[in-house]
Amino acid sequence: MQDPKTVPDGQVADAVKDNWVDIHAPAWSRPYLRLSRADRPIGTWLLLLPCWWGLILAMIHDGNTSWHDLWIAVGCGIGAWLMRGAGCTWNDISDRNFDGQVERTRSRPIPSGQVSVRGAVIWMCAQSLLALCILLTFHQAAIAMGVLALLPVAIYPFAKRFTWWPQVFLGLAFNWGAMLAWAAHSGTLHAPAIVLYAAGIAWTLFYDTIYAHQDTEDDALIGIKSTARLFGKNTAKWLRRFLMATVGLMGLAVIYSALPRASVLAMVLALAGPWAMGWHMAWQLRGLDIEDSGKLLQLFRANRDTGMIPLLFFAAALLA
């Protein structure tokens, strides 16, 4: 993360160094792309990976695959980028009076004056409408799931004002795709998808608690709540609990998905996914230092790999 005091004009403090937005995007588009966090792609990955988990486990559960599943995977990718952007825009609109008081976020487009609130609302609507166009190509059950997803997305920016557990609301929003992609493939929702959704929420509690520790001092000054502030010095203990919940719930989702049809080899490969994911989360715990903002951001971004690990094992199980 760049030093917020020395961030070049227009750039955002916690953007990825030398990102494509700040280097290659047309100048007129940069404030809006920064508003969508296009210069910080980790959020798109964290939104997308549960979608792909749900899709592959649904294919294992049904024992059926088709070319439409390829479109579901691609559509989820585009939709995750758009809806992450729309969600972040909504978050920044809602938090515009807080972001200017937090060192890490005061360089964001709205508090820094790069984008007006009116412009942000128009940009949010444009992204949402494009995402809707993609959603309408999925099964009716998935369309209904997509509409329902707007509820946790709408609530999340306000959660940190009334609960110490806003990360739960982020988990509800960010992992919804596990159920949506399952429904897009199967045309309905089965129990394993719900268990997988719960596993994703536990994972979100893990990584976003790490992320929230970057802002604990500023959050305390302005009265913003978070699990990072709630847990304090006991954070590592709570993260271990979230690790165990993630691995255990994902393991159950795998078993429920694979039992009807999968071979022994496929079951073993699929179960290796949450096991390996747990080891990667344990590696993050070993490097945790809640006083080191740079390390916290590094560990948070490492969760792209954390979520990719079970996906690779699920794909191998599908092919077994």
TORLUMDO-486908 format. One record per residue: residue in one letter; x, y, z of N, C-alpha, C, CB in turn. Coordinates in steps of 0.1 Angstrom, whole numbers, plus 2048, in hexadecimal, padded with zeros to 3 digits. Glycine has a CB too. Layout:
# residues N
AXYZXYZXYZXYZ ...
# end
This chain:
# residues 320
M8087F480080080080080980C8007F680080C Q8058167F880C8237F880A82B80480982B7EB D81383480881183D81380684780F81F844817 P7FB8478177F08508137F585F8137E584F81D K7FF86281A80487081A80C87480D80D873826 T81086A80581886C7F98128667ED8268677FB V8058647ED7FE85E7E27FD8687D77F08597E5 P8018657CA80086F7BF7F18737BD8068697B2 D7EF87E7B77E28837B57D98797AD7E28917AE G7CE8767B37C486E7AC7C585F7B07C686F79E Q7D185A7B37D384C7B77CD84A7C57E18487B6 V7CA83D7C77C48397D47CF8327DC7B88307D2 A7CF8357E97DA8317F27DD8227F27D8835800 D7D281A7F27D480B7F37D28047E57CA8057FD A7D480C7DB7D48057CD7E07FD7CB7D38107C2 V7DF7F37C27EB7EB7BF7F57F47B77E67DF7B6 K8017F27BA80B7FA7B480C7F87A58197F87BA D80D80379D80E80278F8027FA78981B7FB78A N7F67FC78E7EA7F57897E67FB77B7DF7F6793 W7DE7F47747DB7F77667D38047657D47EC75F V7CB8077707C28137707CB81F7707B881377C D7D48207797DD82C77A7E682E76E7E482C787 I7E98237677F382475C7ED82474E7FD81875D H7E381B74C7DE81A73E7D081F73C7DE80B73B A7C78207467B98247447B983373F7B1823750 P7AF8377367AE8457327AC84D73F7A2847729 A7B185973F7B186274B7A386574F7B886F747 W79986674678C86A74A78585E75278486D73E S78A85274F78384675578984276378483A74C R79584776679C84277279584577F7A9849773 P78E85078178785278E77C84879078186078F Y77584478576A83B78676F82D78876183C779 L77A82978178081C78378681A79178B819778 R78B8257967908257A47848237AD7988327A7 L77982A7AA76D8287B376881A7B37628317AD S76A8137A87668057A77717FB7AC763801798 R77C8017B17887F97B678E7F17AB7837F07C1 A78E7F579F7947EE7947A37EE7957907F4786 D7A87F879D7B77F97A07BA7F07AC7BB8077A3 R7B17E97B17B37DF7BC7AB7D37BA7AF7E67CA P7B07CA7B17A77BE7AC7A47B47B67AE7B87A1 I7AA7B47C27A87A97CB7997A77CF7B07AB7D8 G7927B27D07847B17D377C7A97C977E7BE7D5 T77F7AB7BC7787A47B177B7957B377D7A87A4 W7877917B678A7837B878277D7C47997817BA L7827857CF77B7807DB76C77E7D877D7897E6 L7667867CF7587857CB7567797C17537927C6 L7607787B875E76E7AE76175F7B27687717A3 L76B75D7BA76F74F7BE7637477C477A7507C7 P75B74C7CD7507447D27467417C774974C7DD C7457497BD73C7467B17427397AA73B7527A7 W74E7397A875472E7A17547217AA76373179D W7567237B77547177C07467117BE75771B7CF G73C71A7BF72F7157BE72C70E7B17257207C0 L7317147A672E70E79973470179773471878E I7416FF79B7476F279A7416E77A37576F379C L73E6EB7AF7386E17B872A6DD7B37376E77C7 A7236E77AD7166E37A87186D979C70F6F07A3 M7226DB7947256D27897286C478F7306D7780 I7306C47997336B77A07276B07A573E6B97AB H71E6B87AC7126B37B27096AD7A870B6BF7BA D7076B479D6FD6B07937036A57896F86BC78A G7106A678871669D77E7146A177071168F780 N7106AE76E70D6B37617166BF75E6FF6B675F T71B6C07527226CC74D71D6CF73F7316CA74D S71D6DC73C7196E172E7216ED72B70A6E372E W7206F171E7276FD71A7217097217266FF70B H71570872570F71472C71671673A70071272F D71C70C73F72470E74C730717749728700751 L73671673D74171F73A73C72D73A74771B72C W73073073472B73D73472874274371E73E72C I72373974B72173D75972E74176071A731761 A73873A75D74573D76374A74B75E750732760 V74974D75174D75A74B74476575074D75973B G73776275072D76C75472F77076271F767752 C73276676B73576A77974277277A73775D781 G74C77077175877877175578776E762773768 I74D78976374A79775F74079D76A743797751 G73779576E72D79A77873479E78572279077B A73E79678974579979674C7A679574F78D799 W7537A878975A7B57877507C17887617B577A L7457BF78173B7CA7817347CC78E7307C7776 M7307C17957297C37A27327C77AD7217B67A5 R73F7C27AC7487C77B674A7D67B57567C07B5 G74B7DB7A874C7E97A57407F17AA74E7EB797 A7347EB7A77287F27AC7277F27BB71B7EB7A5 G72B7E77C172A7E67D07347F07D672D7D87D4 C7407F17D174A7FA7D67458087D47587F87D0 T73F80B7C973A8197C772F81C7D173481A7B8 W7268137D371C8157DD7228177EB7128097DE N72C80F7EE7338107FB73981E7FD73E8057FC D7408237F27468307F373C83B7F47508327E8 I73183A7ED7268447EE7218447FD71A8407E5 S71F83880371A83781072483C81A716829813 D73183A81873B83D82174284A81F746832822 R73D85381674485F81174786881D73B866807 N73F86882874287183374C86B83D73587483A F74F85E83B75985784476685683D754849848 D76685383077385082977D85C82A77084D81B G77886882A78187382B788874838779880828 Q78386D84278986E85079386285377E86E85A V79485984979D84D84B7A884F841795840848 E7B484E8467C085183F7C18488327CD84E847 R7BE83B8337BF8328287B583581D7BE82482D T7A983B82179E83C81779C84A81279283681D R7A385481879F8628147A38658067A686C81E S7AC85C8007B085F7F27A68587E87BE8597EF R79C8527EC79284C7E378B8577DB7878437EB P7858537D078085D7C77758677CC77A8577BB I76C8627D576286C7D97678757E47568647DF P76E8707EF77387A7F977E8837F3778873805 S78587E7E97908877E378B8907D879B87E7DD G77E88F7D57788997CC7798957BD77D8A67CE Q77E8897BA77F8857AC7728817A57888797AB V76887C7AE75B8797A875087E7B275A8697A8 S7468847AC73B8897B473287E7B87338947AC V7298807C27208767C67168727BB71887A7D2 R71287D7B370987A7A871087279D7048887A2 G71C87579A72386D79172585E79573187378E A72785D7A272984F7A871C8477A772E8507B7 V71184E7AA7048477A970284279A6F98507AD I70484B79170284778270C83B77F705853779 W71883C78372283178171D824787730835786 M71882579371381979A70881279270F81C7A8 C6FF81A78E6F38157866F780F7796E9821784 A70181577270681076670C80276771081A75F Q71480177271A7F47747107E97787257F5780 S7067ED7806FB7E47846F37DF7786F37EA78F L6F07E876F6E87E57646EF7DB75A6E37F175C L6FC7DD7597047D47507047C67577127D974E A7067C67647067B976B6F87B276A7097BB77A L6EE7BA76A6E07B47696DF7AD75B6D67BF76A C6E47B37516E47AE7436EA7A07436EB7B7739 I6F579E74A6FB79174B6F3787753709792752 L6ED78C75F6E57847686D977E7606E178C774 L6D37867576C77827506CA7767466C178D749 T6D67737446D976773B6DA75A7436E776A734 F6D975B7506D974F7596CB74A75C6E0753767 H6CB73E7636BE7387666B674176F6C172B76D Q6A974076F6A07497776A3748785691745775 A6A773C78B6AB73B7996B774479C6AE72D79D A6C07447936CC74D7956C975C7946D774978B I6C075F78B6BB76D78A6B57717976B176F77E A6AC76979D6A676C7AA6B176E7B469C7627AE M6BB7657B46C67667BE6CD7737BC6D075A7BD G6CF7777B06D77847AD6CF7907B26D978579E V6C27907B16BA79B7B66BB79C7C56AB79A7B1 L6BA7907CB6BB78F7DA6C87947DF6B87817DF A6D37927D76E07967DB6E17A57DE6EA7927D1 L6D87AD7D86D97BB7DA6D77BF7E96CF7C27D1 L6D07B77F06CC7BA7FE6D97BB8076C37B0804 P6E17B08076ED7B18106F77BC80A6F57A4811 V6F87BE7FD7007C87F76FC7D67FC7007C77E8 A6EF7D87FC6EA7E58016EC7E880F6DB7E67FE I6EC7DD8186ED7DF8266FB7E182A6E77D382D Y7057DA8247127D98297197E682D71B7D281E P7187F182471F7FD82871B80383571E80781D F70F80083A70980584670B7FC8526FA808844 A7107F084F7117E685A71B7EA8657157D9855 K7267F18607307F586A72C80087373D7F9863 R72080587171B81087971280A88571381A871 F70D7FE8837047F888D7087EB8936F67F7888 T7137E488E7177D88937277D78937117CC88B W72C7CF89C73A7CC89D73E7C189373E7C88AB W7347BC88C7377B18827337B587472F7A5886 P7377C086F7347C486173A7BA8577397D285D Q7447B285B74A7A985274179D84E7577A3858 V73779B85772D79185472479584872478E861 F7217A28487197A783D7217A78307147B6841 L72E7AA8317367A982573679B8207447AE828 G73779182A73778382672A77F81F73A77A832 L71F78482471278181E712786810707787826 A71779280D7177978007217917F771A7A6801 F72E78F7FC73978B7F373877C7EF74678E7FA N7317747F77317667F47237617EE73375E800 W71B76A7EB70D7677E570F7607D87057747E3 G71A7627D171C75C7C471D74D7C57287627BE A7217487D07227397D27147337CF7277357E0 M70A7397D56FC7347D36F77387C56F373A7DD L6FA7447C06F57497B36FA7407A86F97577B1 A70773D7A870D73579E70872779E71C73579F W7067217AA7007147AC6F27147A56FF7107BA A6EA71E7A86DD71F7A26DD7217936D572A7A9 A6E772878E6E872A7806EB71D7796F473477D H6F271477F6F57077796E96FD77B70270177F S6E46FC7876DB6F278B6CC6F67896DD6EE799 G6CA7037886BC7087876B57087956B56FF77E T6BC70479F6B67047AC6C17057B76AD6F87AF L6BE7067C36C87077CE6C76FB7D66C57147D6 H6D36F57D86D46E97E16DC6EC7EE6DB6DD7D9 A6DA6E47F86E16E68056F06E88046DE6DA80E P6F76E17FC7066E37FB70A6F27F870C6DA7F1 A7026F87EF7057067EC70370F7F86FB70B7E0 I6FA70D8006F871580C7037138166EA712813 V70770681771370382071F70A81B7156F4822 L72170980E72D71080772C71F80A72D70D7F8 Y72072580971E73380C72373681A70F73780A A71F72E82372373083173372F83371D72683B A73972682B74772582C74E73282774C719823 G74873781C74D74481674C74F82074674780A I74175082873F75A83274A75A83C73175A838 A74D74D84175874B84B76575084575973D84F W76874D83877475283277576183177574C824 T76976782E76977682E76C77C83B75B77B829 L76777684676A77B85377977A85676277285E F77F77085178E76E85279577984B79276084D Y79377B83E79B78483779779383979A781828 D78B79583C7877A383D78A7A884B7787A583A T78B7A08557907A486279F7A886178E79886C I7A67A18597B47A48577B57B28507BC79A84E Y7AD7B48467AC7C183E7A87CC8477A27C0833 A79E7CA8507997D58587A37DA86378C7D085F H7AD7D28667B77D68707BF7E286B7C07CA873 Q7BF7E585E7C67F08597C17FD85E7C67F084A D7B47FD8617AD80A8647A880B8737A180B85B T7AD80287C7A78028897A880F8917AD7F7891 E7B381688F7B58238967AB82E8917C3828895 D7AB82F8847A183987E7938358817A483A86F D79082888078282388377E826891781814880 A78782589A7848288A87818378AA78F8238B1 L78883F8A378684E8A577885289F79185589D I77484C89476785088E75B84789176985187F G75E83D89A75383589F74E82A89574783D8A1 I75782588C75481A88375780D88A75C81C875 K74E8038897507F688F7557EC8857437F1895 S75D7E288A7627D78827667CC88B76E7DC879 T7677C088576C7B488D77B7B789176B7A7885 A7827BE8897907C188D7917C989A7977CA882 R7887D389C7877DA8A87827D28B377F7E78A7 L7787C98B07727C18BA77C7B78C07667BA8B4 F7837B08B778C7A68BB7997AB8C178F79D8B0 G79E7B68BC7AB7BC8C07B67B28C17A97C28CE K7BC7B18CD7C87A88CE7C47998CD7CE7AA8DC N7B77968CE7B37888CD7AF7848BE7A67868D5 T7B478D8B57B078A8A77B577D8A27B679589E A7C17798A57C776C8A07BE7608A57D576A8A5 K7B97618B17B17568B67A47558AE7AD7598C5 W79E7608AB7917608A379475C89578B76E8A4 L79F76088F7A275C8827A474D8817AF76387D R7A974788B7AA73888B79C73288B7B2733897 R79373889278573289277F73488477D73A89C F78173F87E77C74187078273786677E75086C L78F73586879672B86078F71D8617A572A864 M78D71986D78770C87077970B86A78770887E A77171686C76471686676471685775D72386B T76D71D85176E71D84277170F83D77972683E V77B70984377F6FB83E7746F184178C6F7845 G76F6F184D7646E88517586E98487616E985F L7536F58467476F783F7496F4830742705840 M7556F882A7576F581C7596E681B7646FC818 G75F6DF8247606D08247526CA8237686CB82F L7496CF82C73B6C982B7346CC81E7336D0837 A7366D88187316DB80B7366D28017346EA807 V7436CE8017496C57F87426B77F97586C47FA I7416B380573C6A580872D6A480373C6A2817 Y7256AE8067176AE8027166AF7F27106BA808 S7206B67EC71F6B87DE7246AB7D77286C37D9 A72E6A57DC73469A7D572E68C7D77436997D8 L72868A7E372367D7E77196777DD71C67E7F4 P71067E7D77076777CE70D6707C26FD6807C9 R7186767BC71D6707AF72C66F7AE7186797A5 A7336767B67426777B474966A7B87486837BC S7546677B175D65C7B476465F7C17666597A8 V76B6547C67736567D277F6607CF7796497D6 L78565F7C37906687BF78B6777BF7966647B2 A77F6797B97796867B877668C7C676D6867B0 M7716837CF76E6887DC77B68C7E476767C7E4 V7866847E27926877E97986947E379C67B7E7 L7986957D679D6A27D07956AE7D579D6A17C1 A7886AD7D57806B87D97826BC7E87716B57D7 L7836B27F07866B47FF7936BA8017846A7807 A79D6B77F87AA6BD7FA7AA6CC7F87B46B77F0 G79F6D17F179E6E07EF79D6E87FC7926E37E7 P7936E58057926ED81179E6EA81B7856E9818 W7A36DE81A7AF6DA8227BB6E381F7B36CB821 A7BE6E48117C96ED80D7C66FC80F7CC6EA7FE M7BA6FF80E7B670D8117B971181F7A771080D G7B67078287B870A8367C770C8397B36FE83E W7CF7048327DE7068347E27148307E66FB82D H7DC7198257E07268207DC73182A7DA729812 M7D072F8307CB73883A7D47388477BC73583E A7D972C84A7E272A8567EF7318537E471B859 W7F37318468007388437FE747845803735834 Q7F274C8427EF75A8447F075E8537E275E83E L7EA75585B7EA7578697F875886F7E374C870 R80174F86A80F75086E81675D86C817744868 G81276486181877185D81077D86281977184F L80677B86A7FD78686E80478F8787F0780874 D80379C8758087A687E7FE7B287D8177AB87B I7F57B38877EA7BC8867EF7CB8877E07B9891 E7FB7CD88A8017DB88B8087DF87E80A7DC897 D8097D68748107D88688067D985D81B7CD865 S8037E58597F87E784E7FD7E18417F67F684C G8097E383D80E7DD83180D7CE83081D7E182F K8107C783C80E7B983C8007B583C8157B4849 L7F77BC8437E97B98437E37BA8357E27C384C L7E77C482D7E27C581F7E87BA8177E67D2819 Q7F47B68197FA7AB8127F379E8148097A9815 L7F079B8217E878F8257DA78F81F7E878D834 F7D479B8207C679C81A7C679880B7C07AA81C R7D079E8047D079B7F67D478D7F27DA7A47EF A7DB7867FC7DF7787FA7D276F7F97E8773805 N7C77747FD7BB76C7FD7B57697EF7B0772805 R7BA76F7E57B776B7D87BC75D7D67BD7747CD D7C975A7DA7CE74D7D97C77437E27DD74D7DC T7C37487EE7BC73F7F87AF73A7F17B9747804 G7A87427EB79B73E7E479D7367D779374A7E1 M7A97387D17AC7317C57AF7227C77B77387BD I7B57207D37BA7127D67AE7087D67C07127E4 P7A370A7DD7997007DC7936FF7CE78E7037E6 L79270A7C778D70A7B97957007B078D7187B3 L7A27007B17AA6F77A97A76E97AD7B96FA7AB F7A66E67BA7A36D87BE7956D47B97A46D77CD F78B6DD7BA77E6DA7B577E6D77A67746E67B8 A7856DF79F7866DD79078C6CF78D78F6E878A A7976CB79579D6BE7937936B37977AA6BD79C A78B6B57A17816AB7A57776A979A77A6AF7B2 L7736B47947696B478976E6AC77D7666C2784 L77B6AD77B7816A576F78469777378D6AD76A A78569477F78968678477F67B77F78B686793 
# end
